[in-house]
Amino acid sequence: MLKAGAAQRDITPLLGISLVGYFHDRKAVDVRDPLYAKAIVLEADGERIAIVLCDLIALEREEIEKARELIESRCGILPQNVMIACTHTHTGPATVSVLGVDRDEGYLEFLIPRIADTVQMACQRLREAKVGWEVGREERISFNRRYWMKDGKVRTNPGYNNPDIVRPAGPIDPDVMAIRIADAQGNTIAVLANFALHYVGGSPSNVVSADYFGMFAQEIQRMHGESFVAILSNGCCGDINNIDVHNPPERREGYEHAQHVASILAADVYSLTEHAKLIEDVQLNAASKRITIPVRPITEEMIESAKAILRDAPDDVNRYTREQIYAREILFLSEMPRQVETEVQVFAIRSEQGEMAIVGLPGEIFVEIGLQIKKSSPFKATMTIELANDWVGYVPTEKAFEEGGYETELARSSKLVPEAERILIQTARELLESV
C-alpha cells in the first residue's frame, strides 16, 4: 500500500540580501512572489523516499548533507533516499559563490532547518495514496541557446535575428513529464512535473521571485481547482533557454513572458495529470553512488596572467570587467581541490501497470547528456532532475568543450574535466540497472 504526504515551507529571504545569477551582486529591494522549499514523501512496504525542490539557484553538497542529517534524525529517512534539488531561479538569495557574488552564510543557516521542516511536515501528513504518471511533448518554448556562427565558432545567446547565425549547436528535450499523487478519495496531494528549460527572467533583477516555476505552481492549482503542493523541476537544460532567436516574441513587460511559459507548461501538465492512471500498489526503490570527477588544471601561467589582469582592478568587485571577474575565478580555482566528490541518485516506482525512474544529477547538465541517459534507461519513463544533491557548475558535453562558448569558460561555474559527461552517463546507467 502506498502512502504519500507533501508540504511546503516559505524560504523567502529578507530584503537587502545578495541575489545570485548575474555577473555582479544585486541587493533585493522587493519580493514579487515567495520562494518555497517543497517536499513529497512516498512510502511503500517500509521503503520511504523524499523529493525536495527549493526555489533557489543551487545548493552545494555541504548544505545537502546537513539537511539530510536533520531529515534522518527527525524522520528516519536514509540520506540516500532523500533528493534535494533546486529550480535555478536567478532572482533568489546567494546560496553559492560564483562570478562576482559571494554566498550568504546567514541565509544558509536559516535555510537548512526549513528544508528539514518541509520533509517532516510531509511525513506528518502521510496517508493512503495513489500515483500516476504520463509523458508528453512541448516544442514551442525551449531552444538550444548555443549556435554555430558564420565565423566557425559557437556562441551562446547570439541575439535576435543575428545574420551570422548558421544553426543550433545542439538539440532540445521536448519531454514534459508529470507525476500526480492523490489520496484515497482522489484529491490531489501533489504534482511533480519536469521540463528541460532554464529560468526565464526578463523581470527586475533586484526583485525576489521564483520565476516561472512559482507561476506554474499557481496556474496548475487553478486549473485543477484544488490546493496542493505543485512542483516543477528542471530537466537537463544547461544549454537550453526560452529564446527563439529567429522569431522575436511580441513585446512582453516584466513577468509577462515568464507567465506565458508557465501557462503553457501548466496546460500541458494538467492534460497529462488528467489522463494519468492512478495506481495504489507500487514498489519503491532508491540507489545512489558517490563519484569523483577531476577539475580542469590551473597552470602557473594562468595564475600569473590572472594576477596581472587584477593588478589595476577596482576595490569594488561590482565594478569588475568580465575579464577581471574570470581572472578572479582562476585564483579561486587555484586554491580549490583538484577533484570534486559528488553524487548521482536514482529513484524507481514500479507496479504491474508500469514503472518509471527519477535520476538526480549534480549541476547544470547539457541536454544531450540527459537525452542519452533517457535513451539507455531500462525504464519506459525516465525523469532527469538537474541541480540535485550538489552544484558542480555546468557539465557540458565533450563535444561542447571542443566548440567552446560561455558554458565551457573556466570558472567555479564550469570547472570539471570534459570526461564528466561520460562519468555521469555511466553512473546513471549503472544505477538505473540496479534499482
C-alpha positions, 0 to 999 in steps of 0.5 A, a space after each residue: 500500500 502506498 502512502 504519500 504526504 507533501 508540504 511546503 515551507 516559505 524560504 523567502 529571504 529578507 530584503 537587502 540580501 545578495 541575489 545570485 545569477 548575474 555577473 555582479 551582486 544585486 541587493 533585493 529591494 522587493 519580493 514579487 512572489 515567495 520562494 518555497 522549499 517543497 517536499 513529497 514523501 512516498 512510502 511503500 512496504 517500509 521503503 520511504 523516499 523524499 523529493 525536495 525542490 527549493 526555489 533557489 539557484 543551487 545548493 552545494 553538497 555541504 548544505 545537502 548533507 546537513 539537511 539530510 542529517 536533520 531529515 534522518 534524525 527527525 524522520 528516519 529517512 536514509 540520506 540516500 533516499 532523500 533528493 534535494 534539488 533546486 529550480 535555478 531561479 536567478 532572482 533568489 538569495 546567494 546560496 553559492 559563490 560564483 562570478 562576482 557574488 559571494 554566498 550568504 552564510 546567514 541565509 544558509 543557516 536559516 535555510 537548512 532547518 526549513 528544508 528539514 521542516 518541509 520533509 517532516 511536515 510531509 511525513 506528518 501528513 502521510 496517508 493512503 495514496 495513489 500515483 500516476 504518471 504520463 509523458 508528453 511533448 512541448 516544442 514551442 518554448 525551449 531552444 538550444 541557446 548555443 549556435 554555430 556562427 558564420 565565423 566557425 565558432 559557437 556562441 551562446 545567446 547570439 541575439 535576435 535575428 543575428 545574420 551570422 547565425 548558421 544553426 543550433 549547436 545542439 538539440 532540445 528535450 521536448 519531454 514534459 513529464 508529470 507525476 500526480 499523487 492523490 489520496 484515497 478519495 482522489 484529491 490531489 496531494 501533489 504534482 511533480 512535473 519536469 521540463 528541460 528549460 532554464 529560468 526565464 527572467 526578463 523581470 527586475 533583477 533586484 526583485 525576489 521571485 521564483 520565476 516561472 516555476 512559482 507561476 506554474 505552481 499557481 496556474 496548475 492549482 487553478 486549473 485543477 481547482 484544488 490546493 496542493 503542493 505543485 512542483 516543477 523541476 528542471 530537466 537537463 537544460 544547461 544549454 537550453 533557454 526560452 529564446 527563439 532567436 529567429 522569431 522575436 516574441 511580441 513585446 512582453 513587460 516584466 513577468 509577462 513572458 515568464 507567465 506565458 511559459 508557465 501557462 503553457 507548461 501548466 496546460 500541458 501538465 494538467 492534460 497529462 495529470 488528467 489522463 494519468 492512471 492512478 495506481 495504489 500498489 507500487 514498489 519503491 526503490 532508491 540507489 545512489 553512488 558517490 563519484 569523483 570527477 577531476 577539475 580542469 588544471 590551473 597552470 602557473 601561467 594562468 595564475 600569473 596572467 590572472 594576477 596581472 589582469 587584477 593588478 589595476 582592478 577596482 576595490 569594488 568587485 561590482 565594478 569588475 570587467 568580465 575579464 577581471 571577474 574570470 581572472 578572479 575565478 582562476 585564483 579561486 580555482 587555484 586554491 580549490 581541490 583538484 577533484 570534486 566528490 559528488 553524487 548521482 541518485 536514482 529513484 524507481 516506482 514500479 507496479 504491474 501497470 508500469 514503472 518509471 525512474 527519477 535520476 538526480 544529477 549534480 549541476 547544470 547538465 547539457 541536454 544531450 547528456 540527459 537525452 542519452 541517459 533517457 535513451 539507455 534507461 531500462 525504464 519506459 519513463 525516465 525523469 532527469 532532475 538537474 541541480 540535485 544533491 550538489 552544484 558542480 557548475 555546468 557539465 557540458 558535453 565533450 563535444 561542447 568543450 571542443 566548440 567552446 562558448 560561455 558554458 565551457 569558460 573556466 570558472 567555479 561555474 564550469 570547472 570539471 574535466 570534459 570526461 564528466 559527461 561520460 562519468 555521469 552517463 555511466 553512473 546513471 546507467 549503472 544505477 538505473 540497472 540496479 534499482 
